Amino acid sequence: MSRHDSLLGSATNDSSSQPEPFVDSARAAEFLSIRPRRLLELARKNVLPAYPIGRGQRRVWRFRLSELAATVTGEVNFRPAVPGSRKARSKR
């Protein structure tokens, strides 16, 4: 079992009737092997799928590891979590 598989745990288990749990930025950053600050920058820019909690300037962000894995591997495109925000993955 790889490190990422152990971090995903049962999140990708399709036979489970439980929804995949959300994780905080520290665990999501560890999963992607990046710093939490960089993860939050990418979430705010809608480069990575994330779920903001709250509407103020200081939001709390939560992530699903399976969505991060699918996005990084290019398996899915996602819809921005913050309506009206900049488009994700704009080509230069």
Phi and psi in degrees as a GROMACS rama.xvg file:
@    title "Ramachandran Plot"
@    xaxis  label "Phi"
@    yaxis  label "Psi"
@TYPE xy
-78.3445  168.154  SER-2
-59.8239  -42.107  ARG-3
-68.1348  -36.318  HIS-4
-62.4695  -39.9462  ASP-5
-69.5962  -33.1663  SER-6
-70.1295  -37.6461  LEU-7
-66.2118  -35.6706  LEU-8
58.4741  -129.655  GLY-9
-89.4368  9.39106  SER-10
-61.8137  -29.7315  ALA-11
-101.294  8.07081  THR-12
-76.4018  106.247  ASN-13
-71.3244  -20.5789  ASP-14
-79.4572  -10.1309  SER-15
-77.8026  138.646  SER-16
-88.4601  -8.2884  SER-17
-82.4041  139.143  GLN-18
-68.4964  153.519  PRO-19
-63.7094  133.274  GLU-20
-73.2463  154.028  PRO-21
-83.2671  150.556  PHE-22
-122.913  159.649  VAL-23
-82.8764  177.043  ASP-24
-66.5372  -30.8289  SER-25
-65.0478  -45.4516  ALA-26
-70.8378  -39.6731  ARG-27
-64.649  -40.2315  ALA-28
-65.5087  -39.5553  ALA-29
-62.143  -42.0628  GLU-30
-59.1358  -40.2633  PHE-31
-90.2863  -2.91039  LEU-32
59.1494  44.5349  SER-33
-131.973  170.285  ILE-34
-77.7785  146.843  ARG-35
-56.1441  -36.9194  PRO-36
-61.7457  -42.1691  ARG-37
-66.4509  -39.7297  ARG-38
-59.0149  -44.6248  LEU-39
-66.9417  -35.7742  LEU-40
-60.8436  -45.6495  GLU-41
-67.3026  -34.5863  LEU-42
-66.0989  -44.4955  ALA-43
-63.0957  -31.1433  ARG-44
-87.259  1.2742  LYS-45
61.1868  33.9197  ASN-46
-86.0295  -31.2763  VAL-47
-119.698  146.456  LEU-48
-70.064  130.167  PRO-49
-152.82  161.368  ALA-50
-123.477  107.125  TYR-51
-78.1941  141.658  PRO-52
-114.361  122.989  ILE-53
101.216  161.651  GLY-54
-116.464  -6.31861  ARG-55
-77.305  -172.344  GLY-56
-69.4724  -30.0991  GLN-57
-105.507  86.1498  ARG-58
-85.1547  154.301  ARG-59
-101.997  132.789  VAL-60
-109.237  140.424  TRP-61
-128.415  154.734  ARG-62
-136.761  156.629  PHE-63
-114.327  125.113  ARG-64
-62.4219  -36.636  LEU-65
-65.1664  -36.123  SER-66
-69.6649  -38.9962  GLU-67
-63.2478  -44.9329  LEU-68
-61.8481  -44.2623  ALA-69
-65.4322  -37.9741  ALA-70
-68.4784  -44.8984  THR-71
-65.8307  -36.9941  VAL-72
-83.4785  -3.95239  THR-73
80.6383  15.5387  GLY-74
-75.7904  -27.5202  GLU-75
-141.803  155.452  VAL-76
-103.836  153.631  ASN-77
-126.501  162.267  PHE-78
-92.2131  134.843  ARG-79
-57.5721  140.747  PRO-80
-79.8654  -21.558  ALA-81
-107.233  107.093  VAL-82
-59.583  141.036  PRO-83
78.4828  6.52312  GLY-84
-87.8801  172.601  SER-85
-60.0769  154.723  ARG-86
-68.419  146.14  LYS-87
-83.0676  151.529  ALA-88
52.4786  49.3384  ARG-89
-71.3322  138.047  SER-90
-80.6514  141.923  LYS-91
